[in-house]
């Protein structure tokens, strides 16, 4: 899953708490995927997305800042 890849790529950016929460939400989604109730699956997806969106934005901002360091616009 892309959340696993995100955790690997941004290990140094995330706190231990952020990594643990993301892993927990990811595990909940994986469990939900074994369920046939689409509402349970959608809720697990939504929970993971809501938590990780700010983390992804922070990671992107840091990547852009590194790429732009020393360059003038």
C-alpha positions in Angstrom: 0.0 0.0 0.0 1.1 3.5 -0.6 0.9 4.3 3.2 3.7 1.7 3.8 5.8 3.4 1.1 5.1 6.8 2.6 6.3 5.6 6.0 9.5 4.3 4.6 10.3 7.4 2.5 9.5 9.8 5.3 10.9 7.9 8.3 13.1 10.8 9.4 10.4 13.4 9.0 7.7 11.7 11.2 7.6 11.3 14.9 7.3 7.9 16.5 3.8 8.8 17.5 2.9 9.7 13.9 4.4 6.5 12.6 2.6 4.4 15.2 -0.8 6.1 14.5 -0.3 5.7 10.8 0.5 2.0 11.2 -2.5 1.5 13.4 -4.8 3.2 10.9 -3.3 1.2 8.1 -3.8 -2.1 10.1 -7.4 -1.1 10.6 -7.9 -0.5 6.9 -6.3 -3.9 6.1 -8.7 -5.5 8.5 -11.7 -3.6 7.1 -10.8 -4.8 3.6 -11.6 -8.4 4.7 -15.1 -7.1 5.6 -17.9 -7.0 3.0 -19.4 -3.8 4.5 -18.4 -1.0 2.3 -19.2 1.6 5.0 -16.6 0.0 7.3 -14.1 0.0 4.5 -14.8 3.6 3.5 -14.6 4.8 7.1 -11.2 3.1 7.5 -10.0 4.8 4.3 -11.3 8.2 5.4 -9.7 7.9 8.8 -6.3 7.0 7.3 -6.6 9.8 4.7 -7.6 12.4 7.2 -4.7 11.6 9.5 -2.0 11.3 6.9 -3.0 14.2 4.6 -1.3 16.9 6.8 1.8 14.6 7.1 2.0 14.2 3.3 1.7 18.0 2.9 4.5 18.5 5.4 6.7 15.9 3.6 6.0 17.6 0.2 6.8 21.1 1.7 10.1 19.8 3.0 10.9 18.1 -0.4 10.2 21.3 -2.2 12.2 23.4 0.2 15.2 21.0 -0.3 14.9 21.2 -4.1 14.7 25.0 -4.1 17.5 25.6 -1.6 20.0 28.0 -3.1 17.9 28.8 -6.1 16.3 32.1 -7.0 12.8 32.5 -8.5 
